[in-house]
Amino acid sequence: MPVPEGLEWMDVGGEKGRRPSPVAAVELINADLKGFHIAEMTEVFRVDRDGERVHSVGLYKTEPLAYGFVEIQEEAEMSFFRVSRVIVLTDGVTGFILGEAIGVIDEEMIRTSIRNTALAKLTKIERSVLGLPD
């Protein structure tokens, strides 16, 4: 994706450069995911004083480079960085960290269950008025 004019980033070495802007997850809804794949990467993220995750700094293909990034931070800041191996959906520019697998609900089964529960509450007269069998 093209980078809007004036959008720059600062790399680890302090050099300014341009890179493609990340894709927002919402932009991938119903999109062709050609070019994306699942990969294991190393995430560097910041934590607060209580050790709680604040935000992701970025993803690295190589773990030693991620640790190297943390080590070159100022002494006072180093303790606020963590490194973790993660599974991501990536196109090489943007990575979406994948977490716990969550089952997709069978909506037709739930719809039938709700319908049957509602029908069971009807009186004989209500069933008759609605043209439903006893």
N, C-alpha and C positions, 0 to 999 in steps of 0.2 A: 504494500500500500504506500502511496506517496506521502511524504512528510510535508505538512503545511509549511509555508514560508516562515522563517524565523524560529521554527521549532528545533532546538539543539539539545544535545545531551552532553554530559561531562563524563568521560570514561575514568577508569581507576587511576590512570596516570596523569589525569588533569587535562588531557587534550580535549578540545571541543570537536564534535563531529556530528554527522547526521546519520540517522538510521531510520528504517521504516517505522511508522507509528504502530503501536500494538493494536490488535483487533479487539474490540469489546465483545464479550460473550454474546450479547444481544444481537450483534451483527452476524452471528453464526446460525441463528435460528433459521431452519429450513435451507441453509446454504449448503452447497457442495463442499464437502470437506476434503476434496482432493488436495494433496500437499500436506495434510496434517497426519501425524502418526503418534503412537504412544511411545514414550521414552522414559527412561529413568534419568533424572538429573539431580543436581545438588542445589538446594535453595538456601540463600542467605537471607535471614530476616532479623528485624530489630525487635527487642523486647523492652518493656519498661522496667522501672526500679524493682518491681515485684516479680519480674521474670515472665510476665504475661506478654504474649505476642502482640506487637503493635502493627507492623506491616512488613510486606516482603520487599527486600532490596532488589532481588533478581535471581535468575536461574543460571546455573553454570553447567556446561556439558562435562567439565572435568572437576572432580572433587578437590584436587590439590590447588587449583586456581581459586576456588571458593574460599578455602582456608587461607590462601595467600592474601586475598582481598581483606579478610578480617584482620590478619596480622599487620597489615600496613596502616590500619586505622590508628588514630591517636590513642595513647595508653588509656586515657580516661573513657574513651568511647568503646574500646574493644569489648568490654564486659556486656555491652548492650547488643551484641550481635550473636546470632546462633546459626548453626549450619545443620541441614537435615537432608537426607536423601528422600526424594519424592517421585511419584509417578505422574507424568504430565501428558496432556494432549498438546502437541506443538507442531508448528510449521517452520520452526527454526528461528522465528522472530518473536512470536508470542507463545506463551505457555499457560495452560490452564491446569492447575493442580487438581488431580483426581483424588477423591477421598473414598469414603466408605461406599460400597455398592448398595444401592437402595432399590428394592423391587418396585416395578411399576404395577400399580393396582389394577386388577381386572374390573374395570368400571361396570361392565355388563352384569357381572356377578353381584356387585354391590347394589346396582340399580334394581335387580331382581329381588334381592334380600329386603331392600327398603319397601318395594312394592308389596311383597308378601306380608311384611310386618304391618303395613298400613291396611291392607285388605283384611287381615285377621282381626283388626279392631272394629270392623264394620258390623253393625247389627244385621239381623235377617231382613228387616225392613229396608235398611240402607242398601243392602246387596240387591234386593228385589228392585228398588227404584233405579239402581244403576244397571240393571239387567245382567247381574253377575249370578253365577250358579251358587246354590247354598253351600 
